[in-house]
Amino acid sequence: MKLNRILLIYLIFCTGILYGQEICDNGIDDNGNGLIDLNDDECICDAFIQSSLIPNPSFEEMVCCPTENAMLNCANNWIQASEPTTDYVHTCGNFLSNAGIDGDAPLPFPDGEGGVGFRDGHDNGGQNYKEYVGACLTETMIIGTTYRIDFFVGFMDNIPGSGELEIAIFGSVDCGNLPFGGNSTTIGCPVNTGTYSQLAIQDVSGSNEWVNVVVEFVADKAYEVLILGPGCATNPNFAQQPYFFLDRLALEEAEKFGVPFDDISGNICQNDLVLSIDDQPGNTYQWFKDGIAIVGETGSSLSLSLLNDTDGKYLVAISNGGLCELSKEYELKIPPYYSTVSTNICENESFDIEGNLFTESGYYEQTIPASDGCDSIVQLTLEVNANSFAFISDTFCTGDSVRYYGSTFMEAGIYDFTIPNSAGCDSIIQLELNEVTPSQGAELESPMEIFLGEQIDIIPANLSLDVQDFFWYNNSDSIISEAINIYEYRPFQSTSLFLETVNEQGCSTIDSLEIIVDNSNINILVPTAFSPDGNGINDFFRFFSTIALEQVEIFVVYDRWGNKVYEERNIPGSTNFQGWDGTYKLEPSEIGVYCFYLTATFIDGSTEMISGNVTLIR
């Protein structure tokens, strides 16, 4: 491994040097906080990455030195992501904070000589006055891939409210969405635009120091732009203009972090397992187990054996002057290796472990050789689920079909099915189908002829003894009765009725009845003369009709000079109508010819207007 090919970070981890009272390579909890060596935040040694998807991750590539606020344009590839502007800070111009902030970035910077400063709220701008930086990635993220972002947040110690921060990372699938929010200084965080997703968020705190933040997330979209800055929630100290710094933003696929071993040889069962890192001039090494230094192990390789070593995660820190990197982890499992398997099988099946077949429920331990020559023990919890059997008996009516388990049947017989049961095993179904003959139903006198307005009783004959239910339907398939007989049925037009008779086995027979309605009786008779002489014979002028008449809307009589001498309206057809008595204004009318007209409606909805003359005689 050549350190000049690695993204190296300024030494925060330092072998054997006291930093914050924790010595990072002696295996002792020096500061008494319960965290030893690499497990303590005071011991930071960066993990190896060959590249960063964020261009210019340490803000070192620049075209100018910042001399005032909002000069992020001096740093290559970085964009002011929001209308509230971040500040580019750098030692080259000794510009180390916003001109309106009473405090500077903590020195030294984690990587190089520059970084960026940002606010999380403003006394004049309000709680949504949040400042962000953003960059288009060098490669589009791969959906479903786990990414790690490793960066530093800087804290001052003399600004109220600037000791703790909710730092967030946002992503968008289109670099055209950078910057976001237009000219709004109160839009808040990027998700408020609808074009950004929050990828990660972390609570961080510190005082006059740089704090390393490492978070991982899975890309759910093909993100090509990243923004860092305050979280969406309101900073409770926003009115005090809380101010923070960022530096060295390393983004890559999570699996690319950590220096790979140059060689892993031997195996622990033979006590000759060796982990090796390429030994380079000027490098120093310190090996760790579970983050705690292995005292005395300072070479480029580490030998492990069953005699001296135990389960754990081993790695090496490689230092060169003021620079430090961590290797990938090697997880050692001392044999026998144990693997636990809990599974279910069906009866007549078996579970195979290296040629050993298990067919009964129970707990088993099976020793098998591992790939490194060590014993491996499989702890098996096996449950054998029984196949099931069911018998179903059903009937169907002649001419009908029945459907079971995706198949349609129209013949009696015994059929077998095999389907999965709730445990996923075979469920054997035996189906017995029996054919049932429908009843003979009933006899209907068809057709039946009636005059319009007549009522009839429908009484079926020769009803089968096994009939249990009755259903009468009309032409629209509406049930009009569930009784065997229908009384006083009066149709207004020719129609058909259908009688469905159902026997005890549920089989039905349908018979039909045609009813012919004769509407030839739609007529009204009006006499041509009447004699209102009080002899009780033909004393009134009136009309005569059949039962088909629904109503006479108007009946009017005029004399020969056009005077209306009689009028009657809305005369029901079933009323015993008297008619005109031959008087006008309580005086007998003159002998002579009179004219009349009437308008009638019949029960089938038809109408008729009749007019003519009538002679009054005495």
C-alpha positions in Angstrom: 0.0 0.0 0.0 1.4 3.4 -1.0 0.1 6.2 1.2 0.5 8.7 -1.6 -2.4 7.0 -3.4 -4.7 7.2 -0.5 -7.0 10.0 0.6 -5.2 10.8 3.9 -6.6 12.9 6.7 -4.7 15.1 9.1 -3.6 13.2 12.1 -6.3 13.1 14.8 -5.4 9.5 15.7 -1.8 9.6 16.9 0.1 6.6 18.2 1.3 7.1 21.7 0.4 10.8 21.9 -1.9 12.1 24.5 -5.0 13.7 23.0 -7.9 14.6 25.2 -6.3 12.4 27.9 -6.9 9.2 25.9 -3.8 7.4 24.6 -5.0 5.5 21.5 -2.6 2.6 21.4 -2.1 1.3 25.0 -5.2 -0.8 25.6 -6.2 1.3 28.6 -9.2 3.6 29.3 -7.0 6.6 30.1 -9.8 9.2 30.4 -12.2 6.9 32.4 -15.2 7.2 30.0 -15.5 3.4 29.5 -14.2 3.6 25.9 -10.8 2.3 25.1 -8.5 3.3 22.1 -10.4 3.3 18.8 -13.7 3.0 20.5 -13.2 6.5 22.0 -14.2 9.4 19.7 -10.9 11.1 20.7 -9.0 8.4 18.6 -9.9 9.1 15.0 -8.1 7.3 12.3 -9.7 7.6 8.9 -10.8 4.6 6.9 -9.3 4.0 3.5 -11.2 5.1 0.4 -9.7 5.1 -3.1 -11.9 8.0 -4.3 -14.9 10.1 -3.2 -18.0 10.6 -5.3 -18.0 14.2 -3.9 -15.5 16.3 -6.0 -13.1 18.5 -4.1 -14.1 16.8 -0.8 -11.8 19.0 1.4 -12.4 22.3 -0.3 -8.7 22.5 -1.2 -9.0 22.9 -4.9 -9.8 26.6 -5.4 -9.4 29.6 -7.7 -9.2 32.3 -5.1 -8.7 32.8 -1.4 -11.9 33.9 0.5 -11.7 37.4 1.9 -15.4 38.0 2.8 -18.7 36.3 3.3 -20.4 34.0 0.7 -17.3 33.2 -1.4 -18.0 29.5 -2.0 -17.4 30.2 -5.7 -13.7 30.2 -4.8 -13.8 26.4 -4.2 -14.0 24.3 -7.3 -17.1 22.2 -7.9 -19.1 23.5 -4.9 -22.3 25.4 -5.3 -24.3 27.7 -3.0 -27.2 25.3 -2.6 -29.6 27.8 -1.1 -30.4 31.5 -1.2 -29.0 31.8 2.4 -25.3 31.6 1.5 -22.6 29.5 3.1 -19.1 31.0 3.7 -15.8 29.6 2.3 -13.2 29.7 5.0 -9.4 29.2 4.5 -6.2 29.9 6.1 -4.7 31.4 2.9 -6.6 34.6 3.5 -6.9 34.1 7.2 -10.7 34.3 6.7 -11.9 31.7 9.2 -15.6 32.6 9.9 -18.5 34.8 8.8 -17.7 38.5 9.3 -20.8 38.8 11.5 -19.9 35.9 13.7 -17.7 36.3 16.8 -15.6 33.2 16.5 -13.4 31.2 14.1 -13.2 27.7 12.8 -11.2 25.4 15.2 -7.6 24.8 13.9 -6.1 22.8 12.4 -8.7 21.8 9.8 -9.2 18.0 9.6 -7.8 17.9 6.0 -5.9 20.7 4.4 -6.4 24.4 5.1 -10.0 25.1 4.3 -13.7 24.3 4.9 -17.1 25.9 4.8 -19.2 27.6 7.4 -23.0 27.7 7.6 -26.0 29.0 9.7 -29.0 27.1 11.1 -31.3 30.0 11.6 -31.0 33.8 11.9 -32.4 36.4 14.3 -33.6 38.4 11.3 -34.2 35.7 8.7 -36.2 33.4 11.1 -36.1 29.7 11.8 -36.0 28.6 8.2 -33.0 30.7 7.4 -30.8 27.6 6.8 -27.6 27.6 4.7 -26.5 24.6 2.6 -23.7 23.5 0.3 -24.1 21.2 -2.6 -22.2 19.4 -5.3 -23.0 17.3 -8.4 -21.5 13.8 -7.8 -18.8 12.4 -10.1 -21.0 9.2 -10.5 -24.7 8.6 -10.2 -25.5 6.5 -7.2 -26.6 2.9 -7.8 -30.1 2.1 -6.5 -30.0 -0.5 -3.7 -26.4 0.1 -2.9 -25.2 1.0 0.6 -23.1 4.2 0.7 -21.1 5.7 3.5 -20.4 9.4 4.0 -17.5 10.3 6.3 -17.1 13.9 7.2 -16.2 16.4 9.9 -18.4 19.0 11.7 -16.6 21.9 13.3 -17.8 23.6 16.5 -16.8 26.9 18.2 -17.0 27.4 21.9 -18.0 31.1 22.3 -21.2 31.3 20.3 -24.5 30.5 22.2 -26.4 27.7 20.6 -23.5 26.6 18.4 -22.6 23.6 20.5 -25.0 21.1 19.0 -26.4 20.5 15.6 -28.8 18.1 13.7 -26.7 17.6 10.5 -28.6 16.2 7.5 -27.7 14.9 4.0 -30.1 15.3 1.1 -30.1 13.9 -2.4 -31.8 14.7 -5.8 -31.8 12.8 -9.1 -31.1 15.8 -11.2 -28.2 18.3 -10.9 -30.6 20.8 -12.4 -32.2 21.0 -9.0 -29.1 22.7 -7.6 -29.5 25.3 -6.2 -33.0 24.8 -4.7 -35.7 27.1 -3.5 -35.3 29.9 -6.1 -34.7 33.2 -4.4 -36.5 32.3 -1.2 -34.6 32.7 2.1 -37.4 31.1 4.1 -38.0 27.8 2.2 -36.1 25.9 4.8 -34.7 22.5 4.1 -34.4 21.0 0.5 -37.3 18.4 1.0 -39.7 21.4 1.1 -39.2 21.7 -2.7 -40.4 18.2 -3.5 -37.3 17.4 -5.5 -35.0 16.2 -2.7 -35.0 13.3 -0.3 -33.5 13.2 3.1 -30.8 10.4 3.0 -29.4 10.6 6.5 -29.5 12.7 9.7 -27.3 12.7 12.8 -27.2 14.7 16.1 -23.7 16.0 16.7 -22.2 18.2 19.4 -18.8 19.6 20.3 -16.9 22.6 21.6 -14.0 24.2 19.8 -13.3 21.0 17.9 -13.9 18.9 14.8 -16.2 15.9 15.3 -16.0 13.0 12.8 -19.4 11.9 11.6 -19.9 8.6 9.7 -23.3 7.5 8.5 -24.5 4.9 6.0 -27.6 4.8 3.9 -29.1 2.8 1.0 -29.7 4.7 -2.2 -33.4 4.3 -3.1 -33.0 6.4 -6.2 -30.3 7.2 -8.7 -29.1 10.3 -7.0 -26.6 12.6 -8.8 -26.5 15.6 -6.5 -25.9 15.9 -2.7 -26.6 18.7 -0.3 -25.3 19.0 3.3 -26.5 21.3 6.1 -29.0 21.6 8.9 -31.9 19.2 9.4 -35.4 20.2 8.6 -36.5 20.7 12.3 -36.3 24.2 13.8 -33.0 24.8 15.7 -34.3 25.9 19.2 -31.4 28.4 19.2 -32.1 29.9 15.7 -32.4 33.5 17.0 -28.7 33.3 18.2 -27.5 32.5 14.7 -25.9 29.2 15.4 -22.9 28.7 13.2 -21.0 25.5 12.2 -18.3 24.2 9.9 -17.8 21.3 7.4 -14.7 19.7 6.1 -13.5 16.6 4.2 -16.7 15.0 2.9 -15.8 11.5 1.7 -18.6 9.6 0.0 -18.3 6.1 -1.5 -19.9 2.7 -1.5 -19.6 1.4 2.0 -17.7 -1.7 1.0 -14.8 0.4 -0.4 -13.9 1.8 3.0 -10.8 0.3 4.7 -7.4 -0.7 3.6 -7.5 -4.2 2.2 -5.1 -6.8 3.5 -2.3 -7.7 1.1 -2.4 -11.3 2.2 -4.4 -13.6 4.5 -2.6 -17.0 4.8 -2.9 -20.2 6.8 -5.8 -21.1 9.0 -6.5 -20.8 12.7 -6.9 -24.5 13.1 -3.3 -25.0 12.2 -2.2 -22.1 14.4 -0.6 -20.3 11.4 -3.2 -17.7 10.4 -1.3 -14.5 9.3 -2.8 -11.1 8.3 -0.4 -9.0 6.3 -0.3 -5.3 5.2 2.3 -4.2 2.6 5.2 -2.9 4.5 6.2 0.5 3.2 9.2 2.7 4.4 8.2 5.4 6.8 5.0 3.6 7.9 4.3 2.5 11.4 1.7 -0.1 12.4 -0.5 -0.9 15.4 -2.8 -3.9 15.5 -6.2 -3.8 17.3 -8.7 -6.3 18.4 -12.3 -5.0 18.7 -10.9 -1.5 18.6 -8.5 -2.1 21.6 -4.7 -2.0 20.9 -2.8 -5.3 21.0 0.2 -4.1 23.0 3.5 -5.0 21.2 1.9 -5.8 17.9 3.5 -3.1 15.8 4.6 -4.9 12.7 3.1 -5.1 9.2 1.7 -8.6 9.9 -0.2 -10.3 12.7 0.0 -14.0 13.5 -3.0 -15.6 15.1 -3.3 -19.0 16.8 -5.6 -21.0 19.0 -3.1 -20.8 21.8 -3.1 -17.0 22.3 -6.0 -15.4 20.5 -9.8 -15.3 20.8 -12.9 -14.4 18.7 -13.0 -10.8 17.6 -12.5 -8.3 14.9 -8.8 -7.5 14.0 -7.5 -4.6 12.1 -4.3 -2.5 11.8 -3.8 1.3 11.9 -1.1 2.5 9.5 0.6 5.8 10.3 3.0 7.9 8.4 4.1 11.1 10.1 0.9 12.9 10.8 -1.3 10.7 8.7 -3.3 7.6 9.6 -5.4 5.0 7.9 -7.3 1.9 9.1 -7.3 -1.5 7.4 -10.4 -3.5 6.7 -11.6 -5.7 9.6 -10.9 -9.4 9.8 -13.4 -11.3 12.0 -11.9 -14.3 13.7 -14.2 -17.1 14.8 -12.5 -19.7 16.9 -13.7 -23.2 16.0 -15.8 -25.1 16.2 -17.8 -22.8 14.1 -21.5 -22.9 14.9 -24.3 -22.2 12.6 -27.9 -22.4 13.6 -30.6 -23.7 11.3 -34.3 -23.8 12.0 -36.4 -25.2 9.3 -39.6 -27.2 8.4 -40.0 -30.1 6.0 -42.9 -32.2 5.0 -43.4 -35.9 5.9 -41.7 -38.1 3.3 -39.0 -35.4 2.9 -35.6 -35.1 4.4 -33.1 -32.4 5.4 -29.5 -32.9 4.1 -26.4 -31.8 6.0 -23.3 -33.0 4.1 -25.0 -36.3 3.1 -26.6 -36.8 6.5 -30.4 -37.0 6.1 -32.8 -36.0 8.9 -36.5 -37.0 8.6 -38.0 -36.5 12.1 -38.7 -33.5 14.2 -36.1 -32.6 16.8 -32.9 -30.9 17.7 -29.6 -32.1 16.1 -26.0 -31.2 16.1 -23.9 -32.2 13.1 -20.2 -31.8 12.9 -18.8 -31.2 9.4 -15.4 -30.0 8.1 -15.1 -26.3 7.3 -13.4 -24.8 4.4 -10.3 -23.9 6.5 -10.0 -27.4 7.9 -11.6 -26.6 11.2 -14.7 -28.4 12.6 -18.0 -26.7 12.0 -21.1 -27.6 14.0 -24.5 -27.2 12.5 -27.2 -26.9 15.2 -30.4 -28.0 13.5 -33.9 -27.5 14.8 -36.2 -29.5 12.5 -40.0 -29.6 12.4 -41.7 -32.2 10.2 -45.1 -31.1 9.1 -47.6 -33.8 8.3 -49.4 -34.0 5.0 -53.2 -33.6 5.4 -56.2 -35.4 3.9 -59.8 -34.3 3.5 -62.9 -35.8 2.0 -65.6 -33.6 0.5 -69.0 -34.8 -0.6 -71.1 -32.6 -2.8 -74.0 -32.7 -5.2 -74.9 -31.0 -8.4 -78.0 -30.7 -10.4 -78.4 -32.4 -13.8 -77.4 -29.9 -16.5 -75.4 -27.8 -14.0 -71.6 -27.7 -13.4 -69.6 -27.5 -10.2 -66.1 -26.0 -9.8 -63.5 -27.1 -7.3 -59.8 -26.1 -7.1 -59.7 -24.6 -10.6 -61.5 -27.5 -12.4 -65.1 -27.7 -13.6 -67.2 -30.9 -13.4 -70.5 -31.9 -15.0 -70.4 -35.6 -14.2 -70.8 -37.6 -11.0 -67.7 -39.3 -9.8 -64.7 -39.3 -7.3 -61.9 -36.9 -8.0 -58.5 -36.5 -6.2 -56.6 -33.2 -5.8 -53.2 -32.4 -4.2 -52.9 -28.8 -3.0 -50.5 -27.1 -0.5 -51.8 -26.8 3.1 -51.1 -24.0 5.5 -47.7 -25.5 6.3 -46.8 -25.8 2.6 -47.1 -29.6 2.6 -49.4 -31.8 0.5 -53.1 -31.6 1.3 -54.8 -34.5 -0.5 -58.4 -33.8 -1.2 -60.9 -36.5 -2.3 -64.0 -35.1 -3.9 -67.2 -37.1 -4.3 -69.8 -35.6 -6.6 -73.3 -36.9 -6.9 -75.8 -35.9 -9.5 -79.3 -34.9 -8.4 -82.2 -34.8 -10.8 -84.4 -31.7 -10.5 -88.1 -32.1 -9.6 -90.9 -32.2 -12.2 -92.0 -28.8 -11.0 -95.6 -27.8 -11.8 -98.0 -27.5 -14.7 -99.1 -24.1 -15.8 -102.1 -23.3 -18.0 -100.4 -21.5 -20.8 -101.3 -19.3 -22.5 -104.0 -17.5 -20.5 -106.1 -14.9 -22.3 -107.7 -12.0 -20.5 -109.2 -8.6 -21.3 -107.3 -5.5 -20.2 -108.2 -4.7 -16.6 -109.2 -8.2 -15.7 -107.7 -9.9 -12.6 -106.8 -13.5 -12.6 -105.7 -16.2 -10.0 -102.7 -18.3 -11.1 -102.8 -21.7 -9.4 -100.3 -24.3 -10.7 -101.4 -27.9 -11.1 -99.7 -31.3 -10.5 -97.1 -29.9 -8.1 -94.2 -32.3 -7.4 -94.1 -33.5 -3.9 -90.4 -32.8 -3.4 -90.7 -29.0 -4.1 -89.7 -27.0 -1.2 -89.4 -23.4 -2.5 -91.2 -21.3 -5.1 -90.1 -18.2 -6.9 -92.2 -16.3 -9.5 -90.3 -14.0 -11.9 -91.4 -11.5 -14.5 -89.7 -10.6 -17.7 -87.2 -8.4 -15.9 -86.1 -11.3 -13.7 -87.6 -9.6 -10.6 -89.1 -11.8 -8.0 -92.8 -10.9 -7.7 -93.9 -13.7 -5.3 -92.5 -16.6 -3.3 -95.9 -18.3 -2.8 -97.1 -21.1 -5.0 -100.3 -19.4 -5.9 -100.7 -15.8 -7.2 -104.1 -14.2 -6.6 -105.8 -11.1 -8.2 -103.0 -10.6 -10.7 -103.8 -7.9 -13.2 -101.3 -7.3 -16.0 -101.7 -4.2 -18.2 -100.0 -5.8 -21.2 -99.2 -9.2 -22.5 -96.3 -10.8 -20.5 -94.7 -14.0 -19.4 -94.3 -15.3 -15.9 -91.7 -17.9 -14.8 -92.1 -20.2 -11.9 -88.9 -21.7 -10.4 -89.5 -24.6 -8.1 -86.6 -25.8 -5.9 -86.5 -29.3 -4.3 -84.8 -30.3 -1.1 -81.5 -30.9 -2.9 -81.4 -27.4 -4.2 -82.1 -28.3 -7.8 -84.6 -26.2 -9.7 -87.0 -26.5 -12.5 -88.4 -23.5 -14.4 -91.8 -23.4 -16.0 -93.3 -20.5 -17.9 -96.7 -19.0 -18.3 -97.7 -16.7 -21.1 -100.5 -14.2 -20.4 -102.1 -12.6 -23.4 -103.9 -9.3 -22.6 -106.6 -8.3 -25.1 -107.0 -4.6 -25.3 -109.9 -4.6 -27.7 -112.1 -3.5 -24.8 -110.5 -0.1 -24.8 -113.6 1.8 -25.9 -116.2 4.2 -24.6 -119.9 4.2 -25.6 -121.8 7.5 -25.6 -125.6 7.5 -26.4 -126.9 9.8 -29.1 -130.0 10.9 -27.2 -131.5 11.1 -23.7 -134.8 12.2 -22.1 -134.5 13.9 -18.7 -138.2 13.6 -18.0 -137.9 12.0 -14.5 -139.4 8.6 -15.6 -136.2 6.9 -14.4 -135.4 5.8 -18.0 -132.5 7.4 -19.8 -132.8 10.5 -17.6 -129.0 11.3 -17.7 -126.5 11.8 -20.5 -123.4 9.9 -19.6 -120.7 7.6 -21.1 -120.3 3.9 -20.7 -117.0 2.0 -20.6 -115.3 -1.3 -19.6 -112.9 -2.2 -16.7 -110.0 -1.0 -18.9 -110.9 2.7 -18.2 -108.6 4.4 -15.7 -110.1 7.9 -15.7 -111.9 10.5 -17.7 -110.0 13.7 -17.4 -112.8 16.0 -18.7 -116.4 15.6 -19.9 -118.1 18.7 -21.4 -121.4 19.5 -23.1 -122.2 22.7 -25.2 -125.5 24.0 -26.5 -125.9 25.0 -30.2 -124.8 28.6 -29.4 -121.5 27.3 -27.8 -122.5 27.8 -24.2 -121.0 25.3 -21.8 -124.0 23.7 -20.1 -122.2 20.9 -18.3 -118.6 20.0 -17.2 -117.1 17.3 -15.1 -113.4 16.5 -14.5 -111.2 13.6 -13.2 -113.9 11.0 -13.2 -112.5 7.7 -12.0 -113.3 4.7 -14.2 -114.6 2.7 -11.3 -117.0 5.4 -10.2 -120.8 5.0 -10.7 -120.9 8.2 -12.8 -124.4 9.9 -13.1 -123.7 12.4 -15.9 -125.7 15.5 -17.2 -129.3 15.8 -15.9 -130.4 18.1 -18.8 -130.5 21.3 -16.8 -128.6 24.5 -17.1 -128.4 26.9 -14.2 -131.0 24.8 -12.4 -133.5 25.3 -15.3 -134.5 22.5 -17.8 -132.6 22.9 -21.0 -134.4 23.2 -24.3 -135.1 20.3 -26.5 -132.5 20.1 -29.2 -129.1 18.9 -30.3 -126.1 19.4 -28.1 -122.4 18.7 -28.7 -119.9 17.1 -26.3 -116.3 15.9 -26.0 -114.4 13.9 -23.4 -110.8 12.8 -22.9 -110.1 9.3 -21.3 -107.0 7.4 -20.0 -106.9 3.6 -19.9 -105.0 1.4 -17.4 -102.4 0.5 -20.1 -101.5 4.1 -20.4 -103.3 4.8 -23.7 -105.6 7.8 -24.1 -108.6 8.6 -26.3 -110.6 11.8 -27.1 -114.2 11.4 -28.1 -116.6 14.1 -29.4 -120.1 14.1 -31.0 -123.7 15.2 -30.7 -126.5 14.2 -28.4 -130.2 15.0 -28.7 -132.2 16.1 -25.7 -135.8 15.0 -25.9 -138.7 15.1 -23.4 
